[in-house]
Amino acid sequence: MADVWVEEESAGLVLQGEEADELLAALVGSTEWVAGHKAGIPVHERVIRIPARMVPILREACDAAERASAARRDVR
């Protein structure tokens, strides 16, 4: 199962999904996805798999997080 929600306090996204299998984790860990950003998975992070059916849900959650973040900035 995969899930996504917006944390009220920080307006950040929280993702829950299946932990990637060893092959995918090894691929992610050995790939430099962003130029200048070293390859590897920090020990405090996990690679999770979010199914394609979650793309619209992620878009909705991103919009909600953006609105919540903007509201937090307006209050300060």
N, C-alpha and C positions, 0 to 999 in steps of 0.2 A: 504494500500500500504506500502511496505517496500523498503528502499533504503540504500545504503552504498556508501561512497566516502572517498577519502583521502584529508584531509585538507592540503593545500599547505604549510602554514606557519610552522605547527608543525609536518607534516607527520603522524599525528594521524588519526585514523578511526573515522568517524562520522556515526552513525547509526540512521535511522529513521524507526519506525515501529508502529504497533498498541499498545497502552498502554494495559497492561495485565488487565484482569478482576479482580474483588476483590478476587475471590477464588485463582487464581494463585499468585497474589501479596501477599496474606496471607501465602501461602505455601512457597514462596521464602523468605518472611520476617521472617518466623519462623524456617528456616533451616540453619544449620551451614554447608555451602558448602565446606569450606576449614578449616581444623583443625586449631584451634587457632584464627580463624577470626570470630568475634562475629556475631550472627544472627541479622537480621534486615536490613531495607532499610533506609539509611540516608535521611533526609528530602530534600536534594538537588538532589536526584537521583530518577529515575523512572524505573520500570520494563517494558520492551517492549518485544513484541513477534515478532521474525523474522521467517518467514515461511521456511520450509525445502527446498523449491525451491531456496532459497537464498544462500545455502551452497556453490555452486561453485562460486557465485559472491563474497561472503565473502572471499573465498580462494584467488581469484584474487585480491581483495582489500588489503588483508593482504600482498600479495607478492609486490604489488605496494607501500604500506606503508613502507615495509622493504627496498625496493630499494631507495625510497625517503629519508628515514632516513639515510641510508648508504651514499648517495650522500651528505647529509647535513654534516655528520661527516667528509667526505673527503675534503669538502670546507673549513672547519675550521682549 
